Amino acid sequence: MARSRNRPRGWAPSPEPLPVPVVDDHTHLESVLSVQAEAGEDADGEPAPATLDDHLDRAAAVGVPRMVQVGCDLDAVAWTDAVLRVDAGVQGAAAPVPLRAGRRALLGAVAIHPNEAVLHARVHEVAPDGLEPDPQPRHDADLDAALSRVTEVARANDRVRAIGETGLDFFRAGPRGREVQREAFRAHVALAKELGLALQIHDRDAHDEVVEVLLSDGAPERTVFHCFSGGPALAEVCAREGWFASFAGPLTYGANDDLRAALRVLPLDLVLVETDAPYLTAHPLRGRPNAPYLVPHTVRRLAQERDLDLADACRALATTAERVYGPW
């Protein structure tokens, strides 16, 4: 089927550069590279990005020179570990894809995603999403083995600065799966505290339950709700507890008034920005693949909602990211 002329599907043109560099708090570069976007040139004549270096260069050119690469399945954990080492210039390190060594653009987060945890636990039930479970070869490892691998990588690589994304996803888990997710979430919370790392949370249709686990077990000092999806009530809890909220493309979607209201509730020094690339591309680019170079769209909407000068908003976001993850 021919695509509509009104809905391009390839890589979007680069936005206008930000006046002050910011950090993409959460991106999945291994998935960005797997996106089969249309080849050729964008509307403004830019070549389509084809390599990891292309994506990092394009992001840096618009004011996003640093990002947190998130590996949340066993394959992505291994990919992230290797790429972080090459990016940091570790002698003898080899990346799974071509990458200029020593550019120091990346820090990392590693975990077993809650939906991955269910598969590692051999739980096969149809959840509210209606999808049949689809185990992959990596799920041959049981949950304990998968969590042990995350622990090994997090201990051995000082470029890993967060455990995540972990949490609860009740849209994609039935009753047994939800219990497994809680078990895995609690293990990740404990690991983040043991290693003194930040925690990145995945929270889908489970706001109250996520908060319950964090309050009962004790949240790590730096706890981030990745792709924050709550309203003002959850934002008030985050403000009270000192938890961070990272906003992605949905902040720009027309129907998300509650999300924008939540942003206005939070102290600015608890706010981060992300892409969650290749997912959740900001308006007006929905339907096209996401990548770190598109962060400026969300940053501009964030500044508008908070009635901030754009440069001031960028400085605040960058300062908060370094407070959460440390220096790059």
VEXDREN-2710 file (C-alpha; in Angstrom, 1 decimal):
% VEXDREN-2710
k/r/px/py/pz
1/MET/0.0/0.0/0.0
2/ALA/1.4/3.4/-0.9
3/ARG/1.8/5.8/2.0
4/SER/-0.2/8.9/2.2
5/ARG/1.5/12.0/0.9
6/ASN/0.3/13.7/4.1
7/ARG/1.9/11.2/6.5
8/PRO/5.6/10.7/5.8
9/ARG/7.1/7.7/7.6
10/GLY/10.9/8.2/7.2
11/TRP/13.3/10.1/9.5
12/ALA/12.1/13.6/10.3
13/PRO/14.2/16.7/9.6
14/SER/16.4/18.0/12.4
15/PRO/14.7/20.6/14.5
16/GLU/16.1/24.0/15.2
17/PRO/19.1/23.6/17.7
18/LEU/18.5/24.3/21.4
19/PRO/20.3/27.3/22.8
20/VAL/21.8/25.3/25.6
21/PRO/22.7/21.5/25.5
22/VAL/20.4/19.1/27.2
23/VAL/20.4/15.3/28.0
24/ASP/18.1/12.7/26.6
25/ASP/17.2/10.9/29.8
26/HIS/16.1/7.7/28.3
27/THR/16.6/6.2/24.8
28/HIS/16.9/2.7/23.3
29/LEU/19.6/3.2/20.6
30/GLU/19.8/-0.5/19.7
31/SER/16.1/-0.3/18.8
32/VAL/16.6/3.0/17.0
33/LEU/19.1/1.3/14.7
34/SER/16.7/-1.5/14.0
35/VAL/14.0/0.8/12.7
36/GLN/13.4/0.3/9.0
37/ALA/12.8/3.9/8.2
38/GLU/12.7/5.0/4.6
39/ALA/16.1/5.6/3.0
40/GLY/17.0/8.8/1.1
41/GLU/16.9/12.4/2.2
42/ASP/14.6/14.2/4.6
43/ALA/12.5/17.2/3.7
44/ASP/15.3/19.6/4.3
45/GLY/17.9/17.6/2.4
46/GLU/19.6/15.9/5.3
47/PRO/20.8/12.3/4.6
48/ALA/18.8/9.7/6.6
49/PRO/20.8/8.6/9.6
50/ALA/22.1/5.1/9.1
51/THR/24.6/4.4/11.9
52/LEU/25.0/5.0/15.6
53/ASP/27.5/7.7/14.9
54/ASP/25.1/9.4/12.5
55/HIS/22.5/9.5/15.3
56/LEU/24.9/10.7/17.9
57/ASP/26.2/13.4/15.5
58/ARG/22.7/14.5/14.5
59/ALA/21.7/14.8/18.2
60/ALA/24.8/16.8/19.2
61/ALA/24.2/19.2/16.3
62/VAL/20.8/20.2/17.7
63/GLY/21.9/20.5/21.4
64/VAL/21.6/16.9/22.6
65/PRO/25.2/15.7/22.9
66/ARG/24.5/13.4/25.9
67/MET/22.0/10.6/26.5
68/VAL/21.2/7.7/28.8
69/GLN/21.1/4.4/26.8
70/VAL/18.7/2.0/28.3
71/GLY/19.1/-1.8/27.9
72/CYS/16.2/-3.6/29.5
73/ASP/16.3/-7.1/28.0
74/LEU/19.3/-9.5/28.1
75/ASP/20.3/-8.8/24.5
76/ALA/20.0/-5.1/25.0
77/VAL/21.9/-5.3/28.3
78/ALA/24.9/-6.9/26.5
79/TRP/24.7/-4.4/23.7
80/THR/24.6/-1.5/26.1
81/ASP/27.5/-2.8/28.1
82/ALA/29.7/-3.1/25.0
83/VAL/28.7/0.3/23.5
84/LEU/29.3/2.2/26.8
85/ARG/32.8/0.8/27.0
86/VAL/33.7/1.9/23.4
87/ASP/32.0/5.3/23.9
88/ALA/34.1/5.8/27.0
89/GLY/37.3/4.8/25.2
90/VAL/38.0/1.7/27.2
91/GLN/41.2/0.0/25.8
92/GLY/40.4/-3.1/23.8
93/ALA/36.6/-2.7/24.0
94/ALA/34.6/-3.7/20.9
95/ALA/31.1/-2.4/20.1
96/PRO/28.5/-4.6/18.3
97/VAL/28.1/-1.7/15.8
98/PRO/30.6/0.8/14.4
99/LEU/31.2/3.6/16.8
100/ARG/33.9/6.2/17.2
101/ALA/35.7/5.4/20.4
102/GLY/36.0/7.9/23.3
103/ARG/33.3/10.4/22.4
104/ARG/31.7/10.0/25.9
105/ALA/28.2/10.8/24.7
106/LEU/26.6/7.9/26.6
107/LEU/25.8/6.7/30.1
108/GLY/23.7/3.6/30.6
109/ALA/20.9/2.0/32.5
110/VAL/20.3/-1.8/32.6
111/ALA/17.5/-3.9/33.9
112/ILE/15.0/-6.6/33.1
113/HIS/11.9/-4.8/31.8
114/PRO/8.7/-5.9/33.7
115/ASN/7.3/-7.5/30.6
116/GLU/10.6/-9.4/30.1
117/ALA/10.5/-10.6/33.7
118/VAL/7.2/-12.3/33.1
119/LEU/8.7/-14.3/30.2
120/HIS/11.8/-15.2/32.1
121/ALA/9.6/-16.6/34.8
122/ARG/7.8/-18.8/32.3
123/VAL/4.4/-17.2/32.9
124/HIS/2.3/-17.6/29.8
125/GLU/-1.0/-15.9/30.2
126/VAL/-3.0/-13.5/28.0
127/ALA/-3.0/-10.1/29.7
128/PRO/-5.3/-7.1/29.2
129/ASP/-3.4/-6.2/26.0
130/GLY/-4.9/-9.4/24.5
131/LEU/-1.5/-10.5/23.1
132/GLU/-0.2/-14.1/23.3
133/PRO/3.2/-14.4/25.0
134/ASP/6.1/-14.5/22.6
135/PRO/9.2/-15.9/24.3
136/GLN/12.5/-15.4/22.5
137/PRO/15.8/-17.5/22.9
138/ARG/17.0/-15.0/25.6
139/HIS/14.1/-16.1/27.8
140/ASP/15.6/-19.5/28.2
141/ALA/17.4/-18.0/31.2
142/ASP/15.2/-18.0/34.3
143/LEU/14.4/-14.8/36.1
144/ASP/17.1/-15.3/38.8
145/ALA/19.8/-15.8/36.0
146/ALA/18.6/-12.8/34.1
147/LEU/18.7/-10.6/37.2
148/SER/22.2/-11.9/38.0
149/ARG/23.4/-10.8/34.6
150/VAL/22.1/-7.3/35.2
151/THR/23.9/-7.2/38.5
152/GLU/27.1/-8.3/36.9
153/VAL/27.0/-5.6/34.2
154/ALA/26.0/-2.9/36.6
155/ARG/28.8/-3.8/39.0
156/ALA/31.5/-4.1/36.4
157/ASN/30.8/-1.0/34.2
158/ASP/31.2/2.4/35.8
159/ARG/29.3/4.0/32.9
160/VAL/26.1/2.3/34.1
161/ARG/24.6/4.9/36.3
162/ALA/21.0/3.6/36.7
163/ILE/19.0/0.4/37.1
164/GLY/16.1/0.5/34.7
165/GLU/13.8/0.4/33.3
166/THR/12.0/-1.6/35.9
167/GLY/8.6/-1.3/37.5
168/LEU/5.1/-2.5/36.8
169/ASP/3.1/-2.8/33.5
170/PHE/-0.4/-4.0/34.3
171/PHE/-1.6/-3.5/30.8
172/ARG/0.6/-6.4/29.7
173/ALA/0.4/-8.7/32.7
174/GLY/-2.3/-11.0/34.1
175/PRO/-2.6/-12.0/37.7
176/ARG/0.4/-14.3/37.8
177/GLY/2.5/-11.9/35.7
178/ARG/1.8/-9.0/38.0
179/GLU/3.2/-11.0/41.0
180/VAL/6.3/-11.7/39.0
181/GLN/6.7/-8.1/38.0
182/ARG/6.4/-7.0/41.7
183/GLU/9.1/-9.6/42.6
184/ALA/11.4/-8.3/39.9
185/PHE/10.7/-4.7/40.6
186/ARG/11.6/-5.1/44.3
187/ALA/14.9/-6.9/43.3
188/HIS/15.8/-4.0/41.1
189/VAL/15.0/-1.4/43.8
190/ALA/17.3/-3.3/46.2
191/LEU/20.0/-3.5/43.6
192/ALA/19.9/0.2/42.9
193/LYS/20.2/1.0/46.6
194/GLU/23.0/-1.5/47.1
195/LEU/25.1/0.0/44.2
196/GLY/24.2/3.6/44.9
197/LEU/22.6/4.0/41.4
198/ALA/19.6/5.9/40.2
199/LEU/16.4/3.9/39.4
200/GLN/14.4/4.4/36.2
201/ILE/10.8/3.2/36.6
202/HIS/8.4/1.9/33.9
203/ASP/4.8/2.6/35.2
204/ARG/1.9/1.6/33.0
205/ASP/-1.6/1.4/34.5
206/ALA/0.0/0.8/37.9
207/HIS/0.6/4.2/39.5
208/ASP/-0.7/3.3/43.0
209/GLU/1.0/-0.1/43.0
210/VAL/4.4/1.4/42.0
211/VAL/4.2/4.0/44.7
212/GLU/3.2/1.3/47.2
213/VAL/6.4/-0.7/46.4
214/LEU/8.6/2.4/46.6
215/LEU/7.2/3.5/49.9
216/SER/7.2/0.0/51.5
217/ASP/10.7/-1.0/50.3
218/GLY/12.2/2.5/50.4
219/ALA/13.0/4.2/47.1
220/PRO/16.6/4.8/46.0
221/GLU/17.8/8.3/46.6
222/ARG/17.5/9.2/42.9
223/THR/14.3/7.6/41.6
224/VAL/13.0/8.6/38.1
225/PHE/9.6/7.9/36.6
226/HIS/10.6/7.4/33.0
227/CYS/8.1/8.6/30.4
228/PHE/6.0/10.0/33.2
229/SER/2.3/9.2/32.5
230/GLY/0.5/10.2/35.6
231/GLY/-1.6/13.3/36.4
232/PRO/-1.3/15.9/39.1
233/ALA/-2.0/13.4/41.9
234/LEU/1.1/11.3/41.1
235/ALA/3.1/14.5/40.5
236/GLU/2.2/15.7/44.0
237/VAL/3.5/12.3/45.4
238/CYS/6.7/12.7/43.4
239/ALA/7.1/16.3/44.6
240/ARG/6.6/15.2/48.2
241/GLU/9.0/12.3/48.0
242/GLY/11.7/14.0/45.9
243/TRP/11.2/11.6/43.0
244/PHE/12.1/12.8/39.4
245/ALA/9.7/12.8/36.5
246/SER/11.0/12.4/32.9
247/PHE/8.7/13.8/30.2
248/ALA/8.6/12.4/26.6
249/GLY/6.7/13.0/23.4
250/PRO/3.3/12.5/25.0
251/LEU/3.7/15.9/26.7
252/THR/3.0/17.4/23.2
253/TYR/-0.1/15.3/22.4
254/GLY/-3.3/17.3/22.2
255/ALA/-5.3/15.0/24.6
256/ASN/-2.8/15.0/27.4
257/ASP/-4.0/17.9/29.5
258/ASP/-3.5/15.9/32.7
259/LEU/0.1/15.2/31.8
260/ARG/0.8/18.9/31.2
261/ALA/-1.0/19.8/34.5
262/ALA/1.3/17.3/36.2
263/LEU/4.3/19.1/34.8
264/ARG/3.1/22.3/36.2
265/VAL/2.8/20.8/39.7
266/LEU/6.4/19.5/39.9
267/PRO/9.3/21.6/41.1
268/LEU/11.5/22.3/38.1
269/ASP/14.5/20.6/39.7
270/LEU/12.6/17.3/39.6
271/VAL/11.9/17.4/35.9
272/LEU/13.9/15.6/33.1
273/VAL/13.3/15.1/29.4
274/GLU/13.6/12.1/27.2
275/THR/12.6/10.5/23.9
276/ASP/12.1/6.8/24.8
277/ALA/13.2/6.5/21.2
278/PRO/12.3/4.9/18.8
279/TYR/8.9/5.2/20.4
280/LEU/6.5/8.1/21.3
281/THR/7.7/10.6/18.8
282/ALA/6.6/14.2/19.6
283/HIS/3.9/16.1/17.8
284/PRO/3.8/16.9/14.9
285/LEU/5.9/13.9/14.0
286/ARG/3.8/11.1/15.3
287/GLY/4.0/8.0/13.1
288/ARG/7.6/8.7/12.2
289/PRO/10.5/7.0/14.1
290/ASN/11.9/8.7/17.1
291/ALA/15.6/9.4/17.9
292/PRO/17.5/11.6/20.4
293/TYR/17.9/14.4/17.9
294/LEU/14.1/15.1/18.2
295/VAL/14.3/15.9/21.9
296/PRO/14.1/19.7/21.2
297/HIS/10.4/19.3/20.2
298/THR/9.5/18.1/23.7
299/VAL/11.9/20.6/25.4
300/ARG/10.2/23.5/23.6
301/ARG/6.7/22.4/24.7
302/LEU/8.0/21.9/28.3
303/ALA/9.4/25.4/28.4
304/GLN/6.1/26.8/27.0
305/GLU/4.0/24.9/29.6
306/ARG/6.2/26.2/32.4
307/ASP/6.4/29.7/31.0
308/LEU/10.2/29.6/30.9
309/ASP/12.8/31.1/28.7
310/LEU/14.0/28.3/26.5
311/ALA/17.7/28.7/27.5
312/ASP/16.7/28.7/31.2
313/ALA/14.7/25.5/30.8
314/CYS/17.6/23.8/29.0
315/ARG/20.0/24.8/31.7
316/ALA/17.7/23.4/34.4
317/LEU/17.2/20.1/32.6
318/ALA/20.9/19.6/32.0
319/THR/21.7/20.4/35.7
320/THR/19.1/18.0/36.9
321/ALA/20.3/15.2/34.6
322/GLU/23.9/15.5/35.9
323/ARG/22.6/15.5/39.5
324/VAL/20.8/12.2/38.8
325/TYR/23.4/10.4/36.8
326/GLY/26.7/12.2/37.5
327/PRO/29.2/13.6/34.9
328/TRP/29.5/12.2/31.5
END
